[in-house]
Amino acid sequence: MFSQACQPLQLEDSIADDFDEPGREALVRAKGHMRLARKMAKKAARATRKVAKQGEISRACRKSVLGKIKNVKKAIPRGKRLRQCILR
């Protein structure tokens, strides 16, 4: 699961321009993408809870969707994992 999250970041790093410090630049870009991905996961979880509260989806469906969102958030590399992923 973690390797699947790393691949897009490594691909972007290989495509990026190599002007200044490629490691630092790639890490800064990756951190921005990581924050955005976590933010979107948080929005999706809130929307799921809101829809469930309104009675539009069942508890089982809500539980399933929130479980998938949780797995996605776990797959997003952070901290040491992110640095290892980018700076290889």
TIFI-534946 format. One record per atom (N, C-alpha, C): x, y, z; residue number from 1; residue in one letter; atom name. Coordinates in steps of 0.2 Angstrom, whole numbers, plus 2048, in hexadecimal, padded with zeros to 3 digits. Example, Ala and Ser with C-alpha at 12.3 -4.5 7.8 and 13.67 -1.06 7.14 Angstrom:
REM TIFI-534946
<<842 7E4 827> 1 a N>
<<83E 7EA 827> 1 a CA>
<<842 7F0 827> 1 a C>
<<840 7F5 823> 2 s N>
<<844 7FB 824> 2 s CA>
<<840 800 827> 2 s C>
END
This chain:
REM TIFI-534946
<<804 7FA 800> 1 m N>
<<800 800 800> 1 m CA>
<<804 806 800> 1 m C>
<<80A 806 804> 2 f N>
<<80E 80C 805> 2 f CA>
<<812 80D 7FE> 2 f C>
<<814 808 7FB> 3 s N>
<<818 809 7F5> 3 s CA>
<<813 80C 7EF> 3 s C>
<<80D 80A 7EF> 4 q N>
<<808 80D 7EA> 4 q CA>
<<808 815 7EB> 4 q C>
<<808 817 7F2> 5 a N>
<<808 81E 7F3> 5 a CA>
<<80E 822 7F1> 5 a C>
<<814 81E 7F2> 6 c N>
<<81B 821 7F0> 6 c CA>
<<81C 822 7E8> 6 c C>
<<819 81D 7E5> 7 q N>
<<81A 81D 7DD> 7 q CA>
<<819 824 7DA> 7 q C>
<<813 827 7DB> 8 p N>
<<811 82D 7D8> 8 p CA>
<<816 833 7DA> 8 p C>
<<818 833 7E0> 9 l N>
<<81D 838 7E2> 9 l CA>
<<824 837 7DF> 9 l C>
<<826 831 7DE> 10 q N>
<<82D 82F 7DB> 10 q CA>
<<82C 831 7D4> 10 q C>
<<826 830 7D1> 11 l N>
<<826 831 7C9> 11 l CA>
<<826 839 7C8> 11 l C>
<<822 83C 7CD> 12 e N>
<<823 844 7CC> 12 e CA>
<<82A 846 7CD> 12 e C>
<<82D 843 7D2> 13 d N>
<<834 845 7D3> 13 d CA>
<<839 844 7CD> 13 d C>
<<837 83F 7C9> 14 s N>
<<83C 83D 7C4> 14 s CA>
<<83A 842 7BE> 14 s C>
<<834 844 7BE> 15 i N>
<<832 849 7B8> 15 i CA>
<<834 850 7BA> 15 i C>
<<834 852 7C0> 16 a N>
<<836 859 7C2> 16 a CA>
<<83C 85B 7BF> 16 a C>
<<83D 862 7BF> 17 d N>
<<843 865 7BD> 17 d CA>
<<848 865 7C2> 17 d C>
<<84E 864 7C0> 18 d N>
<<854 863 7C5> 18 d CA>
<<858 869 7C5> 18 d C>
<<855 86F 7C8> 19 f N>
<<859 875 7C8> 19 f CA>
<<85D 876 7CF> 19 f C>
<<859 877 7D4> 20 d N>
<<85D 878 7DA> 20 d CA>
<<85E 872 7DE> 20 d C>
<<85C 871 7E4> 21 e N>
<<85D 86B 7E8> 21 e CA>
<<857 866 7E7> 21 e C>
<<858 861 7E3> 22 p N>
<<853 85D 7E1> 22 p CA>
<<850 859 7E7> 22 p C>
<<854 857 7EB> 23 g N>
<<851 853 7F1> 23 g CA>
<<84D 858 7F5> 23 g C>
<<84F 85E 7F7> 24 r N>
<<84B 862 7FB> 24 r CA>
<<845 865 7F7> 24 r C>
<<846 866 7F1> 25 e N>
<<840 869 7ED> 25 e CA>
<<83B 863 7EC> 25 e C>
<<83D 85D 7EB> 26 a N>
<<838 858 7EB> 26 a CA>
<<834 856 7F1> 26 a C>
<<838 857 7F7> 27 l N>
<<835 856 7FD> 27 l CA>
<<830 85B 7FF> 27 l C>
<<831 861 7FD> 28 v N>
<<82D 867 7FE> 28 v CA>
<<826 866 7FA> 28 v C>
<<827 864 7F4> 29 r N>
<<821 862 7F0> 29 r CA>
<<81D 85D 7F2> 29 r C>
<<821 857 7F4> 30 a N>
<<81D 851 7F7> 30 a CA>
<<819 853 7FD> 30 a C>
<<81C 857 802> 31 k N>
<<819 859 808> 31 k CA>
<<812 85D 806> 31 k C>
<<813 861 801> 32 g N>
<<80D 865 7FF> 32 g CA>
<<807 860 7FC> 32 g C>
<<809 85B 7F8> 33 h N>
<<805 856 7F6> 33 h CA>
<<802 852 7FC> 33 h C>
<<806 850 800> 34 m N>
<<804 84C 806> 34 m CA>
<<7FF 850 80A> 34 m C>
<<800 857 80B> 35 r N>
<<7FB 85B 80F> 35 r CA>
<<7F4 85B 80B> 35 r C>
<<7F5 85C 805> 36 l N>
<<7EF 85D 801> 36 l CA>
<<7EB 856 801> 36 l C>
<<7EE 850 800> 37 a N>
<<7EB 84A 801> 37 a CA>
<<7E8 849 807> 37 a C>
<<7EB 84A 80D> 38 r N>
<<7E8 849 813> 38 r CA>
<<7E2 84E 814> 38 r C>
<<7E3 854 812> 39 k N>
<<7DD 859 812> 39 k CA>
<<7D7 856 80E> 39 k C>
<<7D8 853 808> 40 m N>
<<7D2 851 805> 40 m CA>
<<7CF 84B 808> 40 m C>
<<7D3 847 80B> 41 a N>
<<7D1 841 80F> 41 a CA>
<<7CC 843 815> 41 a C>
<<7CF 848 818> 42 k N>
<<7CB 84B 81D> 42 k CA>
<<7C4 84E 81B> 42 k C>
<<7C4 851 815> 43 k N>
<<7BE 854 813> 43 k CA>
<<7B9 84E 811> 43 k C>
<<7BC 849 80E> 44 a N>
<<7B8 843 80C> 44 a CA>
<<7B5 840 812> 44 a C>
<<7B8 83F 817> 45 a N>
<<7B6 83C 81E> 45 a CA>
<<7B0 841 820> 45 a C>
<<7B1 847 820> 46 r N>
<<7AC 84C 823> 46 r CA>
<<7A6 84B 81F> 46 r C>
<<7A7 84B 818> 47 a N>
<<7A1 84B 814> 47 a CA>
<<79D 844 815> 47 a C>
<<7A1 83F 816> 48 t N>
<<79E 838 817> 48 t CA>
<<79A 838 81E> 48 t C>
<<79D 83B 823> 49 r N>
<<799 83C 829> 49 r CA>
<<793 840 829> 49 r C>
<<793 846 825> 50 k N>
<<78E 84A 824> 50 k CA>
<<788 846 820> 50 k C>
<<78A 843 81B> 51 v N>
<<785 83F 817> 51 v CA>
<<781 83A 81B> 51 v C>
<<785 837 820> 52 a N>
<<783 831 824> 52 a CA>
<<77E 834 829> 52 a C>
<<780 83A 82C> 53 k N>
<<77C 83D 831> 53 k CA>
<<775 83F 82E> 53 k C>
<<775 841 828> 54 q N>
<<76F 843 824> 54 q CA>
<<76B 83D 822> 54 q C>
<<76D 837 823> 55 g N>
<<76A 831 822> 55 g CA>
<<76A 82F 81B> 55 g C>
<<76E 832 817> 56 e N>
<<76F 830 810> 56 e CA>
<<772 829 80E> 56 e C>
<<777 827 813> 57 i N>
<<77A 821 812> 57 i CA>
<<77A 81D 819> 57 i C>
<<77A 817 819> 58 s N>
<<779 813 81F> 58 s CA>
<<780 813 823> 58 s C>
<<77F 810 829> 59 r N>
<<785 810 82D> 59 r CA>
<<78A 80B 82B> 59 r C>
<<788 806 828> 60 a N>
<<78D 801 825> 60 a CA>
<<791 804 81F> 60 a C>
<<78D 808 81B> 61 c N>
<<791 80B 815> 61 c CA>
<<795 811 818> 61 c C>
<<793 814 81D> 62 r N>
<<798 81A 820> 62 r CA>
<<79E 816 823> 62 r C>
<<79D 811 826> 63 k N>
<<7A3 80D 829> 63 k CA>
<<7A8 80B 824> 63 k C>
<<7A5 808 81F> 64 s N>
<<7A9 806 819> 64 s CA>
<<7AD 80C 816> 64 s C>
<<7AA 811 814> 65 v N>
<<7AD 817 811> 65 v CA>
<<7B2 81A 816> 65 v C>
<<7B1 81B 81C> 66 l N>
<<7B5 81E 821> 66 l CA>
<<7BB 819 822> 66 l C>
<<7BA 813 821> 67 g N>
<<7C0 80E 822> 67 g CA>
<<7C5 80E 81C> 67 g C>
<<7C2 80F 816> 68 k N>
<<7C6 810 810> 68 k CA>
<<7CA 817 810> 68 k C>
<<7C6 81C 813> 69 i N>
<<7CA 823 814> 69 i CA>
<<7D0 822 818> 69 i C>
<<7CF 81E 81E> 70 k N>
<<7D4 81D 823> 70 k CA>
<<7DA 819 820> 70 k C>
<<7D8 814 81C> 71 n N>
<<7DE 811 818> 71 n CA>
<<7E2 815 813> 71 n C>
<<7DE 81A 810> 72 v N>
<<7E1 81E 80B> 72 v CA>
<<7E6 823 80F> 72 v C>
<<7E3 825 815> 73 k N>
<<7E8 82A 819> 73 k CA>
<<7EE 826 81C> 73 k C>
<<7ED 820 81D> 74 k N>
<<7F3 81C 820> 74 k CA>
<<7F8 81B 81A> 74 k C>
<<7F6 81B 814> 75 a N>
<<7FA 81A 80E> 75 a CA>
<<7FE 820 80C> 75 a C>
<<7FC 826 80F> 76 i N>
<<7FF 82C 80D> 76 i CA>
<<806 82C 811> 76 i C>
<<80B 82C 80E> 77 p N>
<<812 82D 812> 77 p CA>
<<813 833 816> 77 p C>
<<815 833 81C> 78 r N>
<<817 839 820> 78 r CA>
<<81D 838 823> 78 r C>
<<820 83E 825> 79 g N>
<<826 83E 829> 79 g CA>
<<82C 83A 826> 79 g C>
<<82F 835 82A> 80 k N>
<<834 831 828> 80 k CA>
<<833 82D 821> 80 k C>
<<82D 82A 821> 81 r N>
<<82B 826 81B> 81 r CA>
<<82B 82B 815> 81 r C>
<<829 831 815> 82 l N>
<<829 835 80F> 82 l CA>
<<830 837 80D> 82 l C>
<<834 838 812> 83 r N>
<<83B 83A 810> 83 r CA>
<<83E 834 80D> 83 r C>
<<83D 82E 810> 84 q N>
<<840 828 80D> 84 q CA>
<<83E 827 806> 84 q C>
<<837 828 805> 85 c N>
<<834 827 7FE> 85 c CA>
<<837 82C 7F9> 85 c C>
<<838 832 7FB> 86 i N>
<<83A 838 7F6> 86 i CA>
<<842 838 7F5> 86 i C>
<<846 837 7FB> 87 l N>
<<84D 838 7FA> 87 l CA>
<<851 832 7F9> 87 l C>
<<84E 82C 7F6> 88 r N>
<<851 826 7F4> 88 r CA>
<<856 828 7EF> 88 r C>
END
